Structure formats: C-alpha cells, structure tokens
Amino acid sequence: MAQILKPEKKNIELAANILKSGGVIAFPTETVYGLGANGLNPISVAKIFEIKNRPFFDPVILHICRKDDIKKLWKKIDERAEKLIEKFWPGPLTIILPKTEIVPYIVTAGLETVAIRMPSHPVALEILKEVDFPVAAPSANLFGRLSPTTPEHVNKQIGNKIEIIIDGGKCPIGIESTVLDLTTEKNIILRPGGLPKEEIEKVIGKVEFAEKTNHISSPGQLPSHYSPKTPLKIIKDYKEIDKNLKAGLLAFKLPPEKIKDYVIAIEILSEKGDLKEAASNFFSALHKLDNLNLDIIYAEPVPQEGLGIAIMDRLKKAEKKFIKS
C-alpha cells in the first residue's frame, strides 16, 4: 500500500519531486482527493488513466496555484472568467475555455478546450507552489467508483499503484468542483458541484445546466461515475424498502426510530438537514455502507437546491438496480 505522509515540508518537497520526475501522487483538495501528475507531460498524464482504468475520452482538470498561469493555458480569458476567478478562486469552481498549444490533447481528450481550477486546500496549494507546471488531477479512485475524501479511501482503491498519499485529513467540501463551460455566449454547468449555481449567477447572470448528451466535454459527465460496488436505489418512501434484503440506508436527515426495523445500517448525511454538511459527508457515508457487504443501499433524495443539486447528480449516477442471483 502507499505511504500516508503528513503534510510536513519534507513530504511536500518529496511529493513535488515525484511530480517533477514524471510520477503520480495522491493529495488532498477541498473537494476530494486528487491523483496528480505533471499536466504538461503526456506520459505522466497517461499514468493517471492507467492507474484509474479511466477511458481516454474523459478529460481531466488542470490545477494551478497562480492566477497568471492561465495566460499560458487558455488562449483568451473573457470578462465572465475574470469576474469568476476574482470571486471564487481559489475554490471549487472549474472553468472551461479554449486551450493553448502547450496543453496536451491527452488532458483534454482531444478537445480544443481545457478545464482549469485553483484549489483552496492549503496542502494542495503548497504542493502546487513547489512545481512550475499545472497538475492534472482527477479524483484519486478507480474509474467509476466512489470518490475519495480521506487518505484511507485512496489507499483502499489504488494504494497498490502509487507511492505516497499526502494526508490533508477529511476533505471539507466532499464533492467535486462545479464545472462551468464558458466557450460560448451561454454559461453552462457541465457538472454540478461544490459551488452552487445560484452563487455563480450572482456574478455573471443566468446559468444553465447542460442537456444530456453522448458528447463528453467535462470530467464527471459519464453516467457510470461515482458508483459504489453495492447496488443503490433512490427511494421516496420507506415502504419501498425490501425487508428481505440485507439493506443499508443513506439518510438525508435523522430518520424515524422505526427505520431500524427495515435496515441493518444507517448513515446520516446531516441530522439537521444542512446541505453543506450533507455534501461533506456524502462520499464518506457511501464508502462506509459499501464496505458492509450489503445486498442494497437505499438512499433518500435531498432537496434539489444549492449543493443538493450536486448531491442528487451523484446519487442518480450511482443508482443501480438490484438483481437477485
């Protein structure tokens, strides 16, 4: 398994040296743990795809720590991007604009656009400051599986494929960044995430969600993302629970006491129904239920507002039917 190292100066330097030498590391961001490589080195980026078993037609996000870096990576930066960067960077917002020649096509899955963000996690920023290139970093998990929000999540899935994981504790936001496409006059969210649509609209006006399409232009658009091994079903009523199955419940708020008669395990996202707390606990709760060898995980829907939109996006992509053997 990979070494889990404290974010001390010597370990930050070690992580940076691995990146400089073409290697791959896992490190924390405020959203989820990332699997990082030199974003300008196609061979290094290819290692990410190999480790994750990730399709090469799925783009990855470049992470930076200096706003000036975007001048090397994007052909042009319009007024909308400037306003958003000023307001929300560093933070959980990824912006897509036309790329420059130095960005390898393996990063963009052959597209002429590139997704960039500046994480706010202090450990991520320290690592990025130690290198002179953007770091390509999708979530540090196997492709299609649950995103990791702790070092232990990373180690369980890919610890045998990487050398080190820099420990930044539990990720405070707990779901991936919001991905916003600014390549046209419309403002299009390709993936809802840690920055709610409403906050973006306060800065640049009307924002739309992308229509369903077979054309993949952003990380997280594939339908198989974020899935536990255990079948998952979203329910509106506890009557939908099959008592004959070994079942767990992913509850939004504190459920009634009687629910213990229906399921053998319960994970509560937020007892008070706070969407920010629910988002931060989402992947951790699913990991816990997924490790219990259940027949099925039942999940309560959350309000589709603010961060609830991102949570429901992940739940819908995780949903799989239970098939009796």
C-alpha positions, 0 to 999 in steps of 0.5 A, a space after each residue: 500500500 502507499 505511504 500516508 505522509 503528513 503534510 510536513 515540508 519534507 513530504 511536500 518537497 518529496 511529493 513535488 519531486 515525484 511530480 517533477 520526475 514524471 510520477 503520480 501522487 495522491 493529495 488532498 483538495 477541498 473537494 476530494 482527493 486528487 491523483 496528480 501528475 505533471 499536466 504538461 507531460 503526456 506520459 505522466 498524464 497517461 499514468 493517471 488513466 492507467 492507474 484509474 482504468 479511466 477511458 481516454 475520452 474523459 478529460 481531466 482538470 488542470 490545477 494551478 496555484 497562480 492566477 497568471 498561469 492561465 495566460 499560458 493555458 487558455 488562449 483568451 480569458 473573457 470578462 465572465 472568467 475574470 469576474 469568476 476567478 476574482 470571486 471564487 478562486 481559489 475554490 471549487 469552481 472549474 472553468 472551461 475555455 479554449 486551450 493553448 498549444 502547450 496543453 496536451 490533447 491527452 488532458 483534454 481528450 482531444 478537445 480544443 478546450 481545457 478545464 482549469 481550477 485553483 484549489 483552496 486546500 492549503 496542502 494542495 496549494 503548497 504542493 502546487 507552489 513547489 512545481 512550475 507546471 499545472 497538475 492534472 488531477 482527477 479524483 484519486 479512485 478507480 474509474 467509476 467508483 466512489 470518490 475519495 475524501 480521506 487518505 484511507 479511501 485512496 489507499 483502499 482503491 489504488 494504494 497498490 499503484 502509487 507511492 505516497 498519499 499526502 494526508 490533508 485529513 477529511 476533505 471539507 467540501 466532499 464533492 467535486 468542483 462545479 464545472 462551468 463551460 464558458 466557450 460560448 455566449 451561454 454559461 453552462 454547468 457541465 457538472 454540478 458541484 461544490 459551488 452552487 449555481 445560484 452563487 455563480 449567477 450572482 456574478 455573471 447572470 443566468 446559468 444553465 445546466 447542460 442537456 444530456 448528451 453522448 458528447 463528453 466535454 467535462 470530467 464527471 459527465 459519464 453516467 457510470 461515475 461515482 458508483 459504489 460496488 453495492 447496488 443503490 436505489 433512490 427511494 421516496 418512501 420507506 415502504 419501498 424498502 425490501 425487508 428481505 434484503 440485507 439493506 443499508 440506508 443513506 439518510 438525508 436527515 435523522 430518520 424515524 426510530 422505526 427505520 431500524 426495523 427495515 435496515 441493518 445500517 444507517 448513515 446520516 448525511 446531516 441530522 439537521 438537514 444542512 446541505 453543506 454538511 450533507 455534501 461533506 459527508 456524502 462520499 464518506 457515508 457511501 464508502 462506509 455502507 459499501 464496505 458492509 457487504 450489503 445486498 442494497 443501499 437505499 438512499 433518500 433524495 435531498 432537496 434539489 437546491 444549492 449543493 443538493 443539486 450536486 448531491 442528487 447528480 451523484 446519487 442518480 449516477 450511482 443508482 443501480 438496480 438490484 438483481 437477485 442471483 
